[in-house]
């Protein structure tokens, strides 16, 4: 299992969650749209946190790969 690929997919999914929530938030001006601003804010914060966590996994995996290559060199 490749941690970088898994984290990249997690970043992609978090980005999609954030974008969907942002689109719903943008519809607040429509009188027929029923948008819960609090729920959308929580969703955006959660998506941002998930993206950051997955980015940290990518950075850590990269550092571990570099350390392994240094050991083997």
N, C-alpha and C positions, 0 to 999 in steps of 0.2 A: 504494500500500500504506500503510495507516494504522498507524503504529507504536504508537499508544495502544491500538487494537483488538487488535493482535497481542500486545502485552504483557498486556493484560487477559485474553486467552485463555490466555496462559502462566501467569498468576497463578491462573486457574481450574484449569488442569491440575495445577499444583504443589499446590494446595489439595486436589484429589482424591487425589493421590499420598500426601500426608501423612495424610489421613483414612483411606485404605485401610490404610496401615501402622499407624496408631494402633489401628484395629480388630483387626488381626492381633496386635498387641502385647497388647491387652486379653484375647485368648483364651489367654494363657499359663497361666491358672489351670485351663484344661480339660486333663485328663490325656491326652486323645486328640489335642489340637492339637500340632503340631510347629512351634513358632515359634523362629526363629533370631533371638535378641535383638540380636546384633551386626549382622546384615544389616538388621534393622528400624531400628536406630539410625542406620546409615549412610543408609538410605532417607529417614528423617525429616530428617536433616541436609541431604541433597541437595535434598529438596523445599523446605526452608526457604530454602536458598541460591538456588534457582531462583525462588522467590516474591520474595525480596529483589531479585534482579537484574532481574526484570520490573517491580517497583515502581520501581526506579531508572530504567528506561527511560521509564516513564510520567512521572515527575518531570522528567526531562531533556527529553522531548518537550513537556511543558507549558511549561517555561522557554523553550525555543526558540520556541514559538508566541507567548509573551508578548513575547520580544525582537523577533520579526518584526513584531508589531502595533505595538510602540513605534517601530520604524524607519519603518513605513508611516504612522504618525500624524503 
